[in-house]
Amino acid sequence: MLGQLHDPDLHLLRLFVTVVEAGGFSAAQGVLGLSQPSISQQMARLETRLGYRLCSRGKRGFALTEKGELLLKAARELLLQIEQFRQQANGVAGRLLGKVRIGMAENQDSSVTLRLSETIARFRQREEAVQLELTCAPPAELERLLLEQRLDLAISYFSGNQAAFDYQVLFEERQRLYCGVHHPLFEASGITAEQLLEADQVRHPYRFLKQGEPFQSRRSSAQAEQIDSALTFILSGRHIGYLPCHCAQGWQMQGLLRALDPTLDFLVPFTLAQHRGQVPSEAQQAFVQDLLAQFVPPGQH
């Protein structure tokens, strides 16, 4: 009687199925590459392991017993399941699985959006069955989600001081000082440094900058975390403030914004942040590899 199945048992079951499908011991010799006595010995060994007869040979030729018929059906099902398992296991070996959760800063330049979409297209060319999630949020929210390990990756401007994160710069974004069409400086010529210092400026918490950067006027009665909020303050005509050049361009073309002093521009580094305490999955590592191929020149990864 069979207890646990071992490799020799599977070998004997395969031999049994082959003998039946060939139509007997003699016919199975060529298929198995074994002599008839050897086949007989192995069939006898299987019957001993099972504790019952599987077949009979006589004047009427090779025939299965009733128990042999039942074992044949069970053995075929078992061997089919083993083969299906083998194919599935081999398929999983080279396939990326799971989920990759990506956080992204809002209001990105179109070139950045295109490169990120190309990253996704490149990743989808891999052998994968991965759920990708993309979340847009302000930097502080992205940091919080990354700290809580509710994101796997985050792309934004960060302070760079979070010890729990690994950072890698992907690109830079140019910021410029603007005023709205209703602001006194909009029509002014020869704007002086003193005029800028006296203007009411909307503050944005650029946590990554050194003290005194960028330009700061003496007065500020407005603060905004999001770009859209800063833009709203500036368009009111009561405040000057910084905006990404690509976000201001359309409003400038409509005559609703004016760039005040390009010499006061500054660059915002956007970085890829990952939590050091989170072991990256194979899918996450592959996505980062494809992301760096789009954003970082070869040799600088």
C-alpha positions in Angstrom: 0.0 0.0 0.0 1.4 3.4 -0.9 2.1 5.9 1.9 4.0 8.9 0.7 4.9 9.2 -3.0 8.5 9.4 -3.9 10.3 9.8 -7.2 10.7 6.0 -7.7 7.0 5.6 -7.3 6.3 8.3 -10.0 8.8 6.5 -12.2 6.9 3.2 -11.8 3.5 4.9 -12.4 4.8 6.5 -15.6 6.1 3.0 -16.7 2.6 1.5 -15.9 0.8 4.1 -18.0 3.2 3.6 -20.9 2.8 -0.2 -20.8 -1.0 0.2 -20.9 -0.9 2.8 -23.7 1.4 0.6 -25.7 -0.8 -2.4 -25.2 1.4 -4.7 -23.2 4.9 -5.5 -22.0 6.3 -6.6 -25.4 4.9 -3.6 -27.2 6.3 -1.2 -24.5 9.9 -2.4 -24.9 10.6 -0.1 -27.8 8.9 2.9 -26.2 10.7 2.5 -22.8 14.0 1.2 -24.1 13.8 -1.7 -21.6 13.8 -5.5 -22.0 10.6 -7.4 -21.3 12.0 -9.0 -18.1 13.0 -5.5 -16.8 9.5 -4.2 -17.4 8.0 -7.2 -15.7 10.2 -6.7 -12.7 9.3 -3.0 -12.4 5.6 -3.8 -12.8 5.9 -6.4 -10.1 7.6 -3.9 -7.8 4.7 -1.4 -8.3 2.1 -4.1 -7.5 4.1 -4.9 -4.3 4.1 -1.2 -3.3 0.3 -1.0 -4.0 -0.6 -4.4 -2.5 -2.8 -5.5 -5.4 -2.6 -6.9 -9.0 -2.8 -4.4 -11.9 -2.9 -6.6 -14.9 -3.0 -10.2 -16.2 -1.3 -11.8 -19.1 -2.6 -15.0 -20.7 -4.0 -16.5 -23.8 -6.2 -13.5 -24.2 -3.3 -11.2 -24.0 -2.6 -8.1 -21.8 -5.6 -6.9 -19.7 -6.0 -4.6 -16.7 -7.8 -5.7 -13.5 -10.6 -3.6 -12.2 -8.2 -2.0 -9.7 -5.7 -1.5 -12.5 -8.4 0.4 -14.4 -8.9 2.7 -11.4 -5.2 3.2 -10.9 -4.7 4.0 -14.6 -7.3 6.9 -14.4 -5.8 8.2 -11.1 -2.2 7.9 -12.5 -3.0 9.8 -15.7 -4.7 12.6 -13.6 -1.7 12.8 -11.3 0.9 12.9 -14.1 -1.1 15.6 -15.9 -1.2 17.7 -12.7 2.5 17.3 -12.2 3.2 18.4 -15.8 0.9 21.4 -15.3 2.6 22.3 -12.1 6.0 22.1 -13.8 4.9 24.4 -16.6 3.4 26.9 -14.2 6.5 26.8 -11.9 8.8 27.4 -14.8 6.6 30.2 -16.1 6.7 32.0 -12.7 10.5 31.7 -12.5 11.0 34.3 -15.2 7.9 36.5 -14.6 7.6 39.6 -12.5 4.6 39.5 -10.1 3.0 41.6 -7.4 2.4 45.4 -7.2 4.5 48.5 -7.5 3.1 51.7 -5.9 4.6 54.9 -7.3 4.2 58.4 -5.9 4.6 61.4 -8.2 4.7 65.2 -7.7 1.8 67.1 -9.3 1.9 69.5 -12.3 4.8 67.9 -14.1 6.3 69.2 -17.3 5.1 67.4 -20.4 8.6 66.0 -21.1 8.6 64.4 -17.6 5.2 62.9 -18.1 6.3 61.5 -21.5 9.5 59.9 -20.0 7.4 58.4 -17.2 5.0 57.0 -19.7 7.9 55.6 -21.7 9.2 54.0 -18.5 5.8 52.2 -18.1 5.8 51.1 -21.8 9.4 49.7 -21.3 8.4 47.9 -18.1 5.3 46.4 -19.8 7.6 44.8 -22.4 9.0 42.6 -19.7 7.5 39.2 -18.8 5.3 40.4 -16.0 1.9 40.4 -14.4 2.3 43.4 -12.1 -0.3 45.9 -10.8 1.1 49.4 -11.2 -0.4 52.2 -9.0 0.5 55.9 -9.6 -0.4 58.5 -7.0 0.1 62.3 -7.4 0.4 64.3 -4.2 2.4 67.2 -2.6 6.0 66.3 -1.4 5.1 66.2 2.3 2.2 63.7 1.6 4.5 61.6 -0.6 7.1 61.5 2.2 4.5 60.4 4.7 3.2 57.6 2.5 6.7 56.5 1.8 7.6 56.5 5.5 4.4 54.4 6.2 5.5 52.1 3.4 2.2 52.7 1.6 4.3 53.7 -1.4 7.3 51.8 -2.9 8.8 54.7 -4.9 8.3 58.5 -4.8 9.4 61.1 -7.3 9.4 64.7 -6.1 11.4 67.5 -4.6 12.4 66.4 -1.0 14.5 67.8 1.8 17.0 65.0 1.3 17.4 64.9 5.1 15.2 61.9 5.8 17.5 59.2 7.1 15.0 56.4 6.2 15.2 57.2 2.5 17.7 56.6 -0.3 17.7 59.4 -2.9 18.7 59.6 -6.5 18.4 62.8 -8.6 16.4 62.3 -11.8 15.9 65.8 -13.3 15.7 69.5 -12.4 12.9 71.9 -12.7 13.4 75.7 -13.3 11.4 78.1 -11.0 10.9 81.8 -11.9 9.4 84.8 -10.1 6.1 86.0 -11.5 3.3 88.6 -10.9 -0.2 88.7 -12.2 -1.8 91.1 -14.7 -3.4 93.2 -11.9 -0.2 93.6 -9.8 1.4 97.1 -9.8 4.7 95.6 -11.1 3.0 94.1 -14.2 3.2 97.2 -16.3 6.3 98.7 -14.5 9.5 99.3 -16.4 12.9 99.0 -14.8 11.8 97.1 -11.8 14.3 97.6 -8.9 15.5 95.2 -6.3 13.8 97.4 -3.7 10.5 97.1 -5.4 10.7 93.3 -5.3 11.8 93.4 -1.7 8.7 95.4 -0.8 6.2 93.2 -2.7 4.0 90.8 -0.8 5.3 87.3 -1.8 3.5 84.0 -1.6 5.8 81.6 0.2 6.3 78.0 -0.9 8.0 75.6 1.6 11.0 74.6 -0.5 12.5 72.4 2.3 15.5 71.3 0.2 16.9 74.9 -0.3 19.6 76.5 1.8 18.6 79.5 4.0 18.1 82.6 2.0 17.3 80.7 -1.3 15.4 81.5 -3.4 14.7 85.2 -3.3 12.4 86.3 -0.5 10.8 89.7 -0.1 10.4 91.4 3.2 6.6 90.7 3.3 4.5 87.6 3.0 0.9 87.2 3.9 0.3 84.0 1.9 1.7 80.5 1.8 0.9 77.6 -0.5 2.1 74.0 -0.6 0.6 73.3 -4.1 1.5 75.0 -7.3 -2.1 75.6 -8.2 -2.6 77.4 -4.9 0.5 79.6 -5.5 -0.7 80.4 -9.0 -4.1 81.5 -7.6 -2.4 83.9 -5.2 -0.2 85.3 -7.9 -3.2 85.7 -10.4 -5.0 87.7 -7.7 -2.7 90.6 -8.4 -1.8 91.0 -4.7 1.2 88.7 -4.5 4.4 87.9 -6.4 5.7 84.3 -6.3 7.6 81.5 -7.8 6.2 79.0 -10.3 7.7 76.3 -12.5 8.4 77.9 -15.9 6.4 75.2 -17.7 3.3 75.8 -15.5 3.5 79.6 -16.0 4.0 79.5 -19.8 0.4 79.2 -20.8 -0.7 82.0 -18.5 2.1 84.2 -19.8 0.9 83.6 -23.4 -2.5 84.8 -22.4 -1.0 87.9 -20.9 -2.0 87.1 -17.4 1.5 86.5 -15.9 4.7 88.4 -16.1 8.2 87.0 -15.4 9.9 89.5 -13.1 13.6 88.8 -13.0 15.2 85.7 -14.6 18.4 86.2 -12.7 16.5 85.1 -9.6 15.6 81.8 -11.1 16.6 78.6 -9.3 16.5 74.9 -10.1 14.6 72.4 -8.1 16.1 68.9 -8.0 13.6 66.1 -8.4 14.7 62.8 -6.8 13.6 59.2 -6.7 13.2 58.2 -3.0 12.9 54.7 -1.7 12.6 53.5 1.9 15.7 51.8 3.1 13.8 49.5 5.5 11.7 48.1 2.7 13.1 45.1 0.8 12.4 45.9 -2.9 10.6 43.2 -4.8 11.9 42.0 -8.2 9.2 44.0 -9.9 10.2 47.2 -8.0 13.8 46.7 -8.9 12.9 46.2 -12.6 10.7 49.3 -12.6 13.5 51.4 -11.1 15.9 50.1 -13.7 13.6 51.1 -16.5 13.0 54.5 -14.8 16.7 55.3 -14.5 17.2 54.3 -18.2 14.8 57.1 -19.1 15.9 59.8 -16.7 19.6 59.3 -15.9 22.4 59.2 -18.5 24.2 55.9 -19.0 27.1 55.5 -16.6 25.4 57.6 -13.9 22.9 55.0 -12.5 
